């Protein structure tokens, strides 16, 4: 068999679904395939951080309904090596989504799938990629169906969202660098936990002892996610842990000898590692999510970071298909590879699994403070990106910064918001002038509040303008207020 399409996305987890939605929002012809006949069960990536909720909002997902089925994640309480507990409030008051959520990954995938279907997209299941070959004009992708029939798809672009064991990454010959945490293992289960110290609503507890690390956090059905990073007595043991094995670690690490776990689900054992690809682009093929970098699950960042990969790439790929210069796609690697390296570095620095010399309680407190701002992912910026330009150093938002939600007035004077405008999928011009200029394909708006009221985040003086990228980051900041400056920037980025 042979067929053709503009884009093939391989892998229909949260990352592949996000990318497919971004293409569907922009009327790009694509196929989304997944080797699994049914969605993978289990709660797996169960933490959804604030920036991811913003992203879902911009993609058109019903986040209010999503929140009703989740636990609002309010606090993390650290118990470091018998010292006084350290409580961290996870609330971020800036923005419409102050709290992260705890919700099973199967629910996140269900919400993304429903949104994709609203846009006319579907998942082709029981289809796996087995080989790839590309040239200057496109990609020939070999797909194998459940009946072993093979199909050659001719596509303009191919995206691997397959996970850490990416067939396409290997076929493309992209180097894969791995750091293993030898001598340790992670055992995990979702279960009702009787006898643990009482927890407040939406409160996680993290215990650090000389024997390892224990995390426990609430799930919507009343169970708790319990995971222990400990010394590995038998590296050859590939069996899922019994509830009794996990229960023994929970008792030992929490110091609560009477803990009893009931109704366990999704028992899991894994040897921990961090891995990252040498590059995220190879010609017309791209890596996103765990295919691009795999981070140990104890940080609760992997799924969220992968979703941001897809959100970054989706609008750029659609723009190039619509006629933008190919160099726009190079900025995906330039922007997201440093984010991956930073995440892996932070993870390796903070990990403790009961092997080697444990960190001091003081070091834990210092590390927790450094992690706090980065955790919700709002602090990620692209200031060093080739896409980030501004005419002069100014206070407030810089080119490459995430643009917070703000009240705006449309070109006709009607009230709107930045998120309302970004949901259309294009660029947004924010001006301080009474009548913003019109740019082709750009939604022109102006600040609804005075400069004094917006000084905390935007700090725009009269005559200044911002061009907000479709993913909600500042692309361009100008102090001139001249339309031709913004037009020149967009022409370089998008062509025309």
DOBA-219995 format. One record per residue (C-alpha): residue in three letters; z negated, y, x negated; residue number from 1. Coordinates in steps of 0.1 Angstrom, whole numbers. Each point is the difference from the previous one (the first is absolute). Layout:
! residues N
ALA; Z; Y; X; NUM $
...
END
This chain:
! residues 496
UNK; 0; 0; 0; 1 $
UNK; 5; 36; -11; 2 $
UNK; -11; 33; 16; 3 $
UNK; -5; 36; -9; 4 $
UNK; -27; 27; 5; 5 $
UNK; -12; 32; -16; 6 $
UNK; -34; -12; -11; 7 $
UNK; -19; -34; -1; 8 $
UNK; -38; 1; -1; 9 $
UNK; -14; -34; -11; 10 $
UNK; -35; -5; 12; 11 $
UNK; -15; 10; 34; 12 $
UNK; -36; 7; -9; 13 $
UNK; -15; 35; 5; 14 $
UNK; 21; 14; -29; 15 $
UNK; 33; -14; 10; 16 $
UNK; -7; 10; 36; 17 $
UNK; -8; 36; -10; 18 $
UNK; 33; 2; -20; 19 $
UNK; 20; -14; 29; 20 $
UNK; -16; 25; 24; 21 $
UNK; 9; 29; -23; 22 $
UNK; 36; -12; -1; 23 $
UNK; 1; -6; 38; 24 $
UNK; -14; 35; 6; 25 $
UNK; 31; 14; -18; 26 $
UNK; 26; -23; 16; 27 $
UNK; 7; -20; -32; 28 $
UNK; 16; -34; 5; 29 $
UNK; -23; -26; -15; 30 $
UNK; -12; -36; 2; 31 $
UNK; -37; -10; -4; 32 $
UNK; -5; -37; -10; 33 $
UNK; -31; -20; -6; 34 $
UNK; -4; -36; -13; 35 $
UNK; -28; -7; 25; 36 $
UNK; 9; -14; 34; 37 $
UNK; -31; 17; 15; 38 $
UNK; -20; 30; -12; 39 $
UNK; -26; -10; -25; 40 $
UNK; -35; -3; 17; 41 $
UNK; -32; 15; -13; 42 $
UNK; -18; 33; -6; 43 $
UNK; 10; 2; -37; 44 $
UNK; 5; 38; -7; 45 $
UNK; -25; 12; 25; 46 $
UNK; -7; 36; -12; 47 $
UNK; 23; 28; 11; 48 $
UNK; -7; 32; -19; 49 $
UNK; 4; 35; 12; 50 $
UNK; 34; 8; -16; 51 $
UNK; 14; -33; 15; 52 $
UNK; -12; 11; 34; 53 $
UNK; 18; 34; -5; 54 $
UNK; 31; -20; -10; 55 $
UNK; -2; -21; 32; 56 $
UNK; -4; 32; 20; 57 $
UNK; 31; 15; -16; 58 $
UNK; 20; -32; 6; 59 $
UNK; -8; 2; 37; 60 $
UNK; -25; -28; 3; 61 $
UNK; -27; 4; 28; 62 $
UNK; -29; 5; -24; 63 $
UNK; -24; 8; 28; 64 $
UNK; 5; -34; 15; 65 $
UNK; -2; -15; -35; 66 $
UNK; -34; 16; -5; 67 $
UNK; -14; -15; 33; 68 $
UNK; 6; -35; -15; 69 $
UNK; -16; 8; -33; 70 $
UNK; -34; 7; -16; 71 $
UNK; -4; 36; -13; 72 $
UNK; -9; -5; -37; 73 $
UNK; -28; 25; -5; 74 $
UNK; -19; -9; -32; 75 $
UNK; -1; -22; -31; 76 $
UNK; -35; -8; -12; 77 $
UNK; -2; -12; -36; 78 $
UNK; -29; -21; -13; 79 $
UNK; 5; 2; -38; 80 $
UNK; -20; -25; -21; 81 $
UNK; -33; 4; 19; 82 $
UNK; 0; 38; -3; 83 $
UNK; -2; 24; 29; 84 $
UNK; 28; -3; 25; 85 $
UNK; 29; 24; -2; 86 $
UNK; 15; 10; 34; 87 $
UNK; 35; 15; 2; 88 $
UNK; 12; 18; 31; 89 $
UNK; 37; -9; 6; 90 $
UNK; 7; 28; 24; 91 $
UNK; 26; 26; -10; 92 $
UNK; -2; 30; 24; 93 $
UNK; 34; 14; -10; 94 $
UNK; 27; -15; 22; 95 $
UNK; 2; -17; 34; 96 $
UNK; -12; -34; -13; 97 $
UNK; -34; 6; -16; 98 $
UNK; -10; -37; -3; 99 $
UNK; 18; -30; -14; 100 $
UNK; 2; -30; 23; 101 $
UNK; -10; -37; -3; 102 $
UNK; 25; -21; 19; 103 $
UNK; 17; -34; -7; 104 $
UNK; 34; 2; -18; 105 $
UNK; 15; -21; 28; 106 $
UNK; -8; 30; 24; 107 $
UNK; 16; 25; -24; 108 $
UNK; 31; -22; -2; 109 $
UNK; 1; -3; 38; 110 $
UNK; -1; 38; 4; 111 $
UNK; 27; 5; -26; 112 $
UNK; 22; -27; 16; 113 $
UNK; -4; 16; 35; 114 $
UNK; 11; 34; -15; 115 $
UNK; 30; -16; -17; 116 $
UNK; 11; -16; 33; 117 $
UNK; -3; 33; 18; 118 $
UNK; 25; 13; -25; 119 $
UNK; 23; -29; 6; 120 $
UNK; -8; -20; -31; 121 $
UNK; -9; -37; -3; 122 $
UNK; -13; -25; -25; 123 $
UNK; 22; -30; -10; 124 $
UNK; -25; -28; -7; 125 $
UNK; 5; -32; -19; 126 $
UNK; 23; 17; -24; 127 $
UNK; -6; 3; -37; 128 $
UNK; 18; 16; -29; 129 $
UNK; 11; -24; -27; 130 $
UNK; 23; 20; -23; 131 $
UNK; 13; 35; -6; 132 $
UNK; 30; 15; -18; 133 $
UNK; 9; 36; -1; 134 $
UNK; 28; 23; -12; 135 $
UNK; 8; 37; 1; 136 $
UNK; 10; -2; 37; 137 $
UNK; -26; -22; 15; 138 $
UNK; -22; -31; 0; 139 $
UNK; 9; -36; 9; 140 $
UNK; -32; -16; 13; 141 $
UNK; -2; -37; 7; 142 $
UNK; -22; -9; 29; 143 $
UNK; -11; -35; 10; 144 $
UNK; -8; -7; 37; 145 $
UNK; -24; -26; 13; 146 $
UNK; 27; -26; 5; 147 $
UNK; 9; 4; -37; 148 $
UNK; 32; 18; 9; 149 $
UNK; 8; 28; -25; 150 $
UNK; 13; 34; 7; 151 $
UNK; 14; 26; -24; 152 $
UNK; -8; 36; 11; 153 $
UNK; 18; 29; -14; 154 $
UNK; -23; 30; 0; 155 $
UNK; -1; 35; -15; 156 $
UNK; -37; -4; -9; 157 $
UNK; -26; -28; -1; 158 $
UNK; -38; 5; 1; 159 $
UNK; -24; -27; -11; 160 $
UNK; -32; 1; 20; 161 $
UNK; -6; -37; -6; 162 $
UNK; -35; 2; -16; 163 $
UNK; -11; -8; -35; 164 $
UNK; 22; -32; -2; 165 $
UNK; 32; 20; 4; 166 $
UNK; 31; -22; -3; 167 $
UNK; 22; 32; -2; 168 $
UNK; -21; 16; -28; 169 $
UNK; 4; -32; -21; 170 $
UNK; 37; -2; 8; 171 $
UNK; 5; 36; -11; 172 $
UNK; -19; -7; -33; 173 $
UNK; -25; 28; 5; 174 $
UNK; -30; -7; -24; 175 $
UNK; -33; -7; 17; 176 $
UNK; -31; 9; -20; 177 $
UNK; -33; -18; 10; 178 $
UNK; -36; 6; -9; 179 $
UNK; -22; -30; 9; 180 $
UNK; -38; 1; 5; 181 $
UNK; -7; -34; -16; 182 $
UNK; -31; -19; 9; 183 $
UNK; -4; 16; 34; 184 $
UNK; 10; -9; 35; 185 $
UNK; -1; 17; 34; 186 $
UNK; -13; -20; 30; 187 $
UNK; 3; 15; 35; 188 $
UNK; -6; -7; 37; 189 $
UNK; -2; 18; 33; 190 $
UNK; -31; -12; 18; 191 $
UNK; -30; 10; 21; 192 $
UNK; -27; 7; -25; 193 $
UNK; -36; -6; 13; 194 $
UNK; -29; 11; -22; 195 $
UNK; 18; 27; -21; 196 $
UNK; -19; 34; -2; 197 $
UNK; 8; 21; 31; 198 $
UNK; 31; 21; -3; 199 $
UNK; 8; 33; 18; 200 $
UNK; 33; 2; 20; 201 $
UNK; 30; 0; -23; 202 $
UNK; -21; -6; -31; 203 $
UNK; 10; -22; -29; 204 $
UNK; -25; -13; -26; 205 $
UNK; 10; -7; -36; 206 $
UNK; -24; -19; -22; 207 $
UNK; 3; -1; -38; 208 $
UNK; -22; -24; -20; 209 $
UNK; 2; -17; -33; 210 $
UNK; 16; -30; 17; 211 $
UNK; 28; 19; 16; 212 $
UNK; 11; 22; 29; 213 $
UNK; -4; -4; 38; 214 $
UNK; 17; 21; 27; 215 $
UNK; -7; -2; 37; 216 $
UNK; 17; 22; 26; 217 $
UNK; 2; -1; 38; 218 $
UNK; 31; -11; 19; 219 $
UNK; 9; 8; 37; 220 $
UNK; -9; -35; 14; 221 $
UNK; -36; 2; -14; 222 $
UNK; 7; -22; -30; 223 $
UNK; -4; 14; -35; 224 $
UNK; 24; -2; -29; 225 $
UNK; -21; -16; -28; 226 $
UNK; 15; -2; -35; 227 $
UNK; -16; -9; -33; 228 $
UNK; 14; 4; -35; 229 $
UNK; -19; -24; -22; 230 $
UNK; 4; -22; -30; 231 $
UNK; 25; -29; 4; 232 $
UNK; -16; -34; -6; 233 $
UNK; 32; -19; 5; 234 $
UNK; 33; 18; -6; 235 $
UNK; 20; -30; 12; 236 $
UNK; -16; 1; 35; 237 $
UNK; 28; 12; 23; 238 $
UNK; -18; -9; 32; 239 $
UNK; -11; 27; 25; 240 $
UNK; -38; 4; -2; 241 $
UNK; -22; -16; 26; 242 $
UNK; -22; 23; 20; 243 $
UNK; -30; -15; -17; 244 $
UNK; 14; 10; -34; 245 $
UNK; 5; 36; 11; 246 $
UNK; -34; 0; 17; 247 $
UNK; -17; -10; -32; 248 $
UNK; 16; 29; -19; 249 $
UNK; -10; 24; 28; 250 $
UNK; -36; -11; -1; 251 $
UNK; -2; 3; -38; 252 $
UNK; 17; 33; -4; 253 $
UNK; -15; 18; 30; 254 $
UNK; -35; -13; -7; 255 $
UNK; -3; -11; 36; 256 $
UNK; -8; -38; -2; 257 $
UNK; 2; -6; 37; 258 $
UNK; 35; 12; 7; 259 $
UNK; 20; -23; 22; 260 $
UNK; 38; 3; 5; 261 $
UNK; 15; -12; 33; 262 $
UNK; 35; -4; 16; 263 $
UNK; 18; 5; -33; 264 $
UNK; 37; 10; -1; 265 $
UNK; 25; 4; -29; 266 $
UNK; -19; -16; -28; 267 $
UNK; 17; 10; -33; 268 $
UNK; -2; -5; -37; 269 $
UNK; 20; 20; -26; 270 $
UNK; 0; 6; -37; 271 $
UNK; 2; 37; -6; 272 $
UNK; 27; 19; -18; 273 $
UNK; 18; 34; 0; 274 $
UNK; 38; 0; -5; 275 $
UNK; 26; 27; -2; 276 $
UNK; 38; 1; -4; 277 $
UNK; 15; 18; -29; 278 $
UNK; 21; 21; 25; 279 $
UNK; 3; 2; 38; 280 $
UNK; 38; 5; 0; 281 $
UNK; 28; -21; -14; 282 $
UNK; 34; 14; 10; 283 $
UNK; 2; -3; 38; 284 $
UNK; -31; -21; 3; 285 $
UNK; -36; 11; 4; 286 $
UNK; -35; -14; -1; 287 $
UNK; -27; 11; 24; 288 $
UNK; -36; -11; 7; 289 $
UNK; -12; -32; -18; 290 $
UNK; 35; -7; -13; 291 $
UNK; -4; 32; -20; 292 $
UNK; -37; -3; -10; 293 $
UNK; -27; -24; 11; 294 $
UNK; -36; 13; -1; 295 $
UNK; -31; -22; 3; 296 $
UNK; -11; 0; 37; 297 $
UNK; -36; 12; -7; 298 $
UNK; 11; 36; 0; 299 $
UNK; 16; 0; 35; 300 $
UNK; 29; 21; -12; 301 $
UNK; 29; -24; -3; 302 $
UNK; 14; 1; 35; 303 $
UNK; -5; 38; 3; 304 $
UNK; 17; 7; -33; 305 $
UNK; 29; -22; 10; 306 $
UNK; 4; 19; 33; 307 $
UNK; 2; 32; -20; 308 $
UNK; 27; -15; -22; 309 $
UNK; 21; -7; 31; 310 $
UNK; -7; 33; 16; 311 $
UNK; 11; 18; -33; 312 $
UNK; 32; -21; -4; 313 $
UNK; 11; -1; 37; 314 $
UNK; 10; 36; 5; 315 $
UNK; 16; 2; -35; 316 $
UNK; 22; -31; 6; 317 $
UNK; 11; 13; 34; 318 $
UNK; 8; 34; -15; 319 $
UNK; 22; -16; -28; 320 $
UNK; 18; -22; 26; 321 $
UNK; 7; 33; 19; 322 $
UNK; 15; 16; -31; 323 $
UNK; -28; 12; -23; 324 $
UNK; 4; -6; -37; 325 $
UNK; -10; -33; -13; 326 $
UNK; -25; 16; -25; 327 $
UNK; -23; 6; 30; 328 $
UNK; -8; -37; -1; 329 $
UNK; -11; 2; -36; 330 $
UNK; -29; 21; 12; 331 $
UNK; -15; -30; 18; 332 $
UNK; -7; -17; -33; 333 $
UNK; -11; 33; -16; 334 $
UNK; -25; 7; 28; 335 $
UNK; -13; -34; 9; 336 $
UNK; -2; -18; -34; 337 $
UNK; -28; 24; -13; 338 $
UNK; -19; -5; 33; 339 $
UNK; 1; -38; -7; 340 $
UNK; -12; 3; -36; 341 $
UNK; -28; 24; 10; 342 $
UNK; -12; -25; 27; 343 $
UNK; 1; -29; -23; 344 $
UNK; -19; 19; -27; 345 $
UNK; -27; 11; 25; 346 $
UNK; -3; -36; 13; 347 $
UNK; -4; -15; -35; 348 $
UNK; -25; 26; -10; 349 $
UNK; -22; -6; 31; 350 $
UNK; 2; -38; 3; 351 $
UNK; -30; -22; -5; 352 $
UNK; 1; -37; 6; 353 $
UNK; -30; -15; -17; 354 $
UNK; 17; -7; -34; 355 $
UNK; -7; 20; -32; 356 $
UNK; -22; 31; -3; 357 $
UNK; -9; 15; 34; 358 $
UNK; 3; 38; 4; 359 $
UNK; -32; 21; 3; 360 $
UNK; -11; 14; 33; 361 $
UNK; 7; 35; -14; 362 $
UNK; 36; -11; -8; 363 $
UNK; 4; -13; 35; 364 $
UNK; -11; 33; 15; 365 $
UNK; 24; 19; -22; 366 $
UNK; 28; -23; 9; 367 $
UNK; -7; 2; 38; 368 $
UNK; 2; 38; -3; 369 $
UNK; 33; 0; -17; 370 $
UNK; 15; -25; 25; 371 $
UNK; -11; 19; 30; 372 $
UNK; 28; 26; 1; 373 $
UNK; 27; -25; -9; 374 $
UNK; -10; -27; 24; 375 $
UNK; 14; 16; 32; 376 $
UNK; 33; 7; -18; 377 $
UNK; 2; 36; 12; 378 $
UNK; -5; 12; -36; 379 $
UNK; 32; -17; -12; 380 $
UNK; 25; 27; -11; 381 $
UNK; 35; 2; -15; 382 $
UNK; -4; 32; -19; 383 $
UNK; 18; -14; -30; 384 $
UNK; 29; -13; 21; 385 $
UNK; 36; 13; -6; 386 $
UNK; -1; 9; 38; 387 $
UNK; -30; 23; -4; 388 $
UNK; 10; 36; -6; 389 $
UNK; -16; 35; 5; 390 $
UNK; 9; 34; -12; 391 $
UNK; -34; 9; -15; 392 $
UNK; -35; -12; -3; 393 $
UNK; -19; 8; 31; 394 $
UNK; -34; -9; 16; 395 $
UNK; -1; -25; 27; 396 $
UNK; 26; -27; 6; 397 $
UNK; 24; -8; -29; 398 $
UNK; 33; -17; 0; 399 $
UNK; -7; -37; 1; 400 $
UNK; -33; 2; 19; 401 $
UNK; -6; -17; 34; 402 $
UNK; 3; 26; 28; 403 $
UNK; -29; -1; 23; 404 $
UNK; 4; 3; 38; 405 $
UNK; 3; 36; 11; 406 $
UNK; 8; 19; 32; 407 $
UNK; 36; 15; 0; 408 $
UNK; 23; 20; 22; 409 $
UNK; 35; -13; 5; 410 $
UNK; 31; 21; -5; 411 $
UNK; -2; 9; 37; 412 $
UNK; -37; 10; -2; 413 $
UNK; -14; -32; 17; 414 $
UNK; -32; -16; -13; 415 $
UNK; 5; -31; -21; 416 $
UNK; -16; -17; -31; 417 $
UNK; 12; -12; -33; 418 $
UNK; -4; -36; 11; 419 $
UNK; 20; 6; 32; 420 $
UNK; 28; 14; -21; 421 $
UNK; 0; -27; -26; 422 $
UNK; 2; -27; 27; 423 $
UNK; 36; 10; 4; 424 $
UNK; 6; -16; -35; 425 $
UNK; 14; 31; -18; 426 $
UNK; -10; 29; -22; 427 $
UNK; -22; 28; 14; 428 $
UNK; 1; 36; -12; 429 $
UNK; -34; 18; 3; 430 $
UNK; 3; 38; -4; 431 $
UNK; -23; 29; 3; 432 $
UNK; 27; 23; 12; 433 $
UNK; 1; 10; 37; 434 $
UNK; 34; -17; 4; 435 $
UNK; 7; -28; -24; 436 $
UNK; 35; -5; -12; 437 $
UNK; 21; -29; 12; 438 $
UNK; 10; -27; -25; 439 $
UNK; 25; -27; 9; 440 $
UNK; -18; -32; 11; 441 $
UNK; -35; 15; -5; 442 $
UNK; -25; 8; 27; 443 $
UNK; -10; 37; -6; 444 $
UNK; -36; 9; 9; 445 $
UNK; -26; 26; -10; 446 $
UNK; -37; -2; -3; 447 $
UNK; -18; 5; 33; 448 $
UNK; -32; 12; -17; 449 $
UNK; -5; 30; -22; 450 $
UNK; 2; -2; -37; 451 $
UNK; -38; 5; -2; 452 $
UNK; -6; -30; 23; 453 $
UNK; 23; -23; -20; 454 $
UNK; -11; 11; -34; 455 $
UNK; -22; -31; -4; 456 $
UNK; 30; -24; -2; 457 $
UNK; 33; 19; 1; 458 $
UNK; -9; 34; -16; 459 $
UNK; 34; 14; 8; 460 $
UNK; 6; 37; -5; 461 $
UNK; 24; 20; 22; 462 $
UNK; 36; -9; -10; 463 $
UNK; -9; -35; -14; 464 $
UNK; 17; -31; 14; 465 $
UNK; -6; -37; -3; 466 $
UNK; 25; -28; 4; 467 $
UNK; -18; -32; 12; 468 $
UNK; 16; -33; -8; 469 $
UNK; 5; -26; 27; 470 $
UNK; -30; -20; -14; 471 $
UNK; -23; 30; 4; 472 $
UNK; -1; 13; -36; 473 $
UNK; 9; 35; -12; 474 $
UNK; 34; -2; -17; 475 $
UNK; 5; 37; -6; 476 $
UNK; -21; 32; 0; 477 $
UNK; 16; 34; -3; 478 $
UNK; -16; 35; -2; 479 $
UNK; 33; 17; 6; 480 $
UNK; 5; -8; 37; 481 $
UNK; 38; -1; -7; 482 $
UNK; 19; -26; 20; 483 $
UNK; 25; -5; -28; 484 $
UNK; -28; -12; -23; 485 $
UNK; -10; -28; 24; 486 $
UNK; 37; -8; 7; 487 $
UNK; 6; -4; -37; 488 $
UNK; -29; -24; -4; 489 $
UNK; 11; -21; 30; 490 $
UNK; 36; 0; -13; 491 $
UNK; -12; -15; -33; 492 $
UNK; -22; -26; 18; 493 $
UNK; 23; -10; 29; 494 $
UNK; 34; 12; -11; 495 $
UNK; 24; 20; 22; 496 $
END
